[in-house]
Amino acid sequence: MKYPLACDTWDDREVEAIQKVIKSGRYTMGPYVKQFEEQFASHFNCENAVMVNSGSSANLLILATLAEKYKLRGNIIVPAVSWSTTYFPLHQYDFTLNFVDIDKHTLNIDPNKIESAINAMTCAIFAVNLLGNSCKYKELKEIAERNGLMLIEDNCESLGSITDTQENAGTVGQFGSFSFFFSHHIQTMEGGMIACKSNDDADFIRSMRAHGWCRDLPDDNKIYKKSGNKFKDSFTFIAPGYSVRPLEMSGAIGSVQLEKWPGMREKRVENAKYFKEMFSNLPVTTQKEIGNSSWFGFSILLEDRLAGHRDIVIQSLESQGVESRPIVAGNFMKNPVIKYLNILSQNDYDNADYIHENGFFIGNDIRDLKENIDLVHETIKSVHDQI
Ligand SMILES: Cc1ncc(COP(=O)(O)O)c(C=O)c1O
C-alpha cells in the first residue's frame, strides 16, 4: 500500500527497551509497567493510570468497576457510532445501551440529543472521543452533573487530544480508556490504559486486572486490609476479576513512545492542516475539531453529487494504493451483533445513518503525508468529475 492506515513508529530505542526487559529476565508485568504508568499519569495530568493488555480490556474493567464497585444498574448513554468493544462490556455487565445520535461534523455524541434520552434508569454517559477529536465536554459535564450521571470516556482513539475544557481527553470523566494498538497514537504492540480520578478505584482495577487478587495493592490501600502475612496475601481474592495484565515489554516500549509523543503529535497536526486545506474545495465534510485534535485519521463524508458513490470512491482509492476504513462501526445498531444486546432506541439516527452510507476515513501518521493527501484529493476529484 502506498498510503496505509498506519505506520511503524519504532526505532532503535524501542528495540533497546525490549532488550532491557529480556536481560532483566522478568517478562511479566513488573517495574517497567509501573514506570510507564507513573510517566503516563504525570504526562496527562491524571491522578492514576493503570495499564492493561488492550483498550478493550480497559473498557471492560471500567464497566466492571461501575457494576461491581459502584453497583450501578440500568442504561448507559452511548453514541450511535463507535467501536464494538466500547459497547460489549455494557452487555457483559447487563447494562442497556441507550443509543444517542452523533453530530455529523464532530462525529461525536450530540449533546443536544442526550437529555431527551435520559430516563429514570439512566446511570452514566459513556462518551467516545472519535478519531482524535474530543467530545464537547463543557456541555457533557453539565448534563452529567444536572442529571446525577457518572461520566466515563472511551479515549482509545484520542490520546493527546485537548478538550474544550482544556483538559487531556480521557481524564475528564471519572474513568477514561486508552489503546496502544499498532494503528493508534502510541504503539506498544498490544496495550491499553485506564486513567481514573480515585485512588480506591485504581486499586479496585489493579485487583480486577490480575485475577481479583489483593497482591498488587499497596499496603495502605483503602479497599482491603491485607493480613500482613505474605503467604496468605499472595493468594487472597477480593474482586471478581480477569487476567488482562500487560506484558513487561509493552510497559518498557510505552515509556519510550511517550517520550517521543510530543514530536509525533506535531507531525500529525501538520498533516491535518494540509488535509483540511486541500479538502475545503470538494463537496465533502471533514471532521470539525473541538479543542485540539490529535488527528487519529482523516474522515471524509461524501456530500452532494458524491453522496451515494462511496463504493466507487473506495475502489478508486484502493487501486491507487490508498487504504481506507468505515468510520469505525458506522451506525452500530446496523451491525448483526445487535441482536445479542439490550438496547434503547431513540429512533433518531440521521447522522449515524449518513456516515454509515457515505463516510470513511484514511490514515494519519508521523510521516509527511502531503503527497499521499494530494493523491487522495486527485482521486476523489476525478470520481466527482466523472459522475
Ligand atoms: C473507540 C475504540 N474503543 C476501543 C478500542 C479497542 O482498543 P484495542 O484494540 O486496544 O482493544 C478501539 C480500537 O480501535 C477503539 O477504536
The ligand as an SDF file (V2000), in Angstrom:
LIG
                    3D

 16 16  0  0  0  0  0  0  0  0999 V2000
  -13.1190    3.6860   20.1930 C   0  0  0  0  0  0  0  0  0  0  0  0
  -12.3460    2.4270   20.4790 C   0  0  0  0  0  0  0  0  0  0  0  0
  -12.5140    1.8010   21.6630 N   0  0  0  0  0  0  0  0  0  0  0  0
  -11.8400    0.6820   21.9760 C   0  0  0  0  0  0  0  0  0  0  0  0
  -10.9380    0.1210   21.1050 C   0  0  0  0  0  0  0  0  0  0  0  0
  -10.2300   -1.1360   21.4810 C   0  0  0  0  0  0  0  0  0  0  0  0
   -8.8430   -0.9720   21.6160 O   0  0  0  0  0  0  0  0  0  0  0  0
   -7.8750   -2.2620   21.4720 P   0  0  0  0  0  0  0  0  0  0  0  0
   -7.7560   -2.5450   20.0160 O   0  0  0  0  0  0  0  0  0  0  0  0
   -6.5940   -1.8290   22.0990 O   0  0  0  0  0  0  0  0  0  0  0  0
   -8.5220   -3.3640   22.2050 O   0  0  0  0  0  0  0  0  0  0  0  0
  -10.7490    0.7120   19.8470 C   0  0  0  0  0  0  0  0  0  0  0  0
   -9.8140    0.0840   18.8860 C   0  0  0  0  0  0  0  0  0  0  0  0
   -9.5090    0.5420   17.8350 O   0  0  0  0  0  0  0  0  0  0  0  0
  -11.4580    1.8940   19.5210 C   0  0  0  0  0  0  0  0  0  0  0  0
  -11.3180    2.4710   18.3250 O   0  0  0  0  0  0  0  0  0  0  0  0
  1  2  1  0
  2  3  1  0
  2 15  2  0
  3  4  2  0
  4  5  1  0
  5  6  1  0
  5 12  2  0
  6  7  1  0
  7  8  1  0
  8  9  2  0
  8 10  1  0
  8 11  1  0
 12 13  1  0
 12 15  1  0
 13 14  2  0
 15 16  1  0
M  END
$$$$
